[in-house]
Amino acid sequence: MFRLLGGTLLALISFLPAWAGEPWTTRPLGLAGIGVALPSDPGSLVLNPAAIASAHTVQACVSLNPGSFGMSELRSKAVVALVPLTGASVGVGIRRFGFDLYNETSLIAGTAARVEESFDLGLSVELRNISIHKYGSHILPLVTIGMQCRISEDIVVGGRIANIHGASLGQNGERLPRVVVIGLSYLPVPGFRASAEGEKDTRWPVNVKCGVELQIVSLLWLRAGIASDPSAWAVGGTLRSSLAEFSYGGSFHPVLGWTHSVELGFGVPE
């Protein structure tokens, strides 16, 4: 029974975007995974490390996903923090995913800097320990590079290449997929942002994602998004105060069902 359950879950895990750039935090989950061209927040460290170059204050968050698609075996929790320094910004994070038969523990660190007036570059390195019950464990180094370019005050273009060095898993040296993402965000009026991305995983067709964020009042943002492959739609929101914020993100797959995430974030006032 345990072998059957483990095999089923491992097959399902192979369809998750976990190998490169799965959202650790709540905001991108509520946007169907969008993140490469958005302003800095702790989740940017994973989705596009270049974005953390625009961080102006110390930021941190604690995120909890009780189980992707309603399965507690696919639960995760993460803590991420960003610190702006003179000339650059740095970020660190830790994440735990899975259950007794299969689990992943990840440590990530990254840095980003503004190399031109409107151009940022970033790099992150993740050490991911993958443990499979009765099969052992393996530590993978995963390297991601990212960029963001401000075309104008309203338009930002971003991109990410994840697993750029082609890490491999196991004694057979099975190569993990590279993922290339290019996206754009547009702020036509204050308080409304529209974003779109194209994501190409070497295993799957291009996944096109679109999303919007709307500021209802000064303390409340709502968001929604859709993705093409795998098909999904998402909703979310953030309620902010001067020092803390609470966020929710939910993504719905028409066959597998809902994935929910909640998050508590903190920031130091400028």
SULGIGI-V154715 format. One record per residue. N is the residue number from 1. PHI is phi as a letter, one per 40 degrees, with the letter a starting at -180 (none if undefined). PSI is psi in radians with two decimals (999 if undefined). Layout:
n:phi:psi
N:PHI:PSI
N:PHI:PSI
This chain:
n:phi:psi
1:none:-0.75
2:c:-0.65
3:c:-0.71
4:c:-0.79
5:c:-0.78
6:c:-0.75
7:c:-0.71
8:c:-0.77
9:c:-0.67
10:c:-0.66
11:c:-0.71
12:c:-0.71
13:d:-0.57
14:c:-0.33
15:c:-0.11
16:c:2.69
17:c:0.51
18:c:-0.43
19:c:-0.47
20:a:1.72
21:g:0.30
22:d:2.38
23:d:2.18
24:c:-0.40
25:b:3.08
26:c:-0.65
27:d:-0.92
28:c:-0.51
29:c:-0.68
30:c:-0.09
31:b:0.37
32:g:0.50
33:g:0.01
34:c:2.49
35:a:-0.28
36:c:-0.39
37:b:0.27
38:c:2.77
39:c:2.81
40:c:2.37
41:a:3.01
42:d:-0.61
43:c:-0.32
44:c:-0.48
45:d:-0.58
46:c:-0.77
47:c:-0.55
48:a:1.69
49:c:-0.39
50:c:-0.51
51:c:-0.43
52:c:-0.19
53:c:-0.45
54:c:0.11
55:c:2.27
56:b:-0.34
57:b:2.88
58:c:2.26
59:b:2.56
60:a:2.70
61:a:2.70
62:b:2.12
63:b:2.56
64:b:2.20
65:b:1.91
66:c:-0.17
67:i:1.98
68:d:2.38
69:f:0.48
70:g:0.19
71:b:2.03
72:c:-0.38
73:c:-0.36
74:b:0.59
75:c:2.80
76:a:2.77
77:a:2.58
78:a:2.63
79:b:2.24
80:b:2.49
81:b:2.50
82:b:2.47
83:b:2.01
84:c:2.36
85:b:3.03
86:c:2.02
87:g:-0.18
88:a:2.98
89:b:2.64
90:b:2.73
91:a:2.63
92:b:2.68
93:a:2.82
94:b:2.49
95:a:2.50
96:b:2.26
97:b:2.45
98:h:-2.76
99:a:-2.87
100:c:-0.70
101:c:-0.54
102:a:2.21
103:a:2.76
104:b:2.36
105:b:2.13
106:b:2.42
107:b:2.29
108:b:2.50
109:a:2.50
110:a:2.90
111:a:2.72
112:a:2.68
113:a:2.72
114:c:1.91
115:c:-0.40
116:b:3.01
117:d:-0.61
118:b:0.41
119:b:2.16
120:b:2.51
121:b:2.54
122:a:2.76
123:a:2.39
124:b:2.60
125:b:2.17
126:b:2.31
127:b:1.98
128:b:2.04
129:c:2.01
130:b:2.17
131:b:2.20
132:b:2.19
133:d:2.24
134:g:0.04
135:b:-0.21
136:h:-2.90
137:b:2.85
138:a:2.37
139:b:2.19
140:b:2.29
141:c:2.21
142:b:2.12
143:b:2.29
144:b:2.39
145:b:2.62
146:a:2.84
147:a:2.67
148:b:2.41
149:b:2.18
150:c:1.84
151:c:-0.66
152:a:-3.06
153:c:-0.43
154:b:-0.29
155:b:2.25
156:b:2.34
157:b:2.35
158:b:2.81
159:a:2.74
160:a:2.45
161:b:2.02
162:b:2.56
163:f:0.83
164:c:-0.46
165:c:-0.06
166:g:0.99
167:c:2.67
168:b:2.78
169:b:2.36
170:g:3.04
171:c:-0.44
172:c:-0.09
173:g:0.65
174:c:2.12
175:c:2.34
176:c:2.65
177:c:2.57
178:c:2.61
179:b:2.24
180:b:2.25
181:b:2.35
182:b:2.32
183:a:2.96
184:a:2.47
185:b:2.55
186:b:2.23
187:b:1.43
188:c:-0.60
189:a:2.68
190:d:2.33
191:g:0.06
192:b:2.15
193:b:2.28
194:b:2.42
195:b:2.68
196:a:2.55
197:a:2.66
198:b:2.20
199:b:2.22
200:b:1.88
201:c:2.39
202:c:-0.24
203:c:-0.42
204:b:2.90
205:c:2.96
206:c:2.33
207:b:2.02
208:c:2.25
209:b:2.44
210:b:2.53
211:a:2.82
212:b:2.61
213:b:2.38
214:b:2.21
215:c:1.93
216:c:-0.89
217:b:3.12
218:d:-0.47
219:b:-0.11
220:b:2.17
221:b:2.42
222:b:2.64
223:a:2.76
224:a:2.69
225:a:2.85
226:b:2.67
227:b:2.64
228:c:-0.65
229:a:1.71
230:c:2.58
231:c:2.29
232:a:2.70
233:b:2.74
234:a:2.71
235:a:2.78
236:a:3.12
237:a:2.86
238:b:2.30
239:b:2.10
240:b:2.61
241:b:-2.99
242:c:-0.55
243:b:-0.39
244:b:2.87
245:a:2.63
246:b:2.30
247:b:2.61
248:b:2.48
249:b:2.42
250:b:2.38
251:b:2.38
252:b:2.17
253:b:2.33
254:c:-0.34
255:b:-0.80
256:c:-0.37
257:g:-2.68
258:c:2.58
259:b:2.23
260:b:2.64
261:a:2.47
262:b:2.72
263:a:2.49
264:b:2.13
265:b:2.73
266:b:2.61
267:a:2.64
268:c:2.18
269:d:2.53
270:c:999
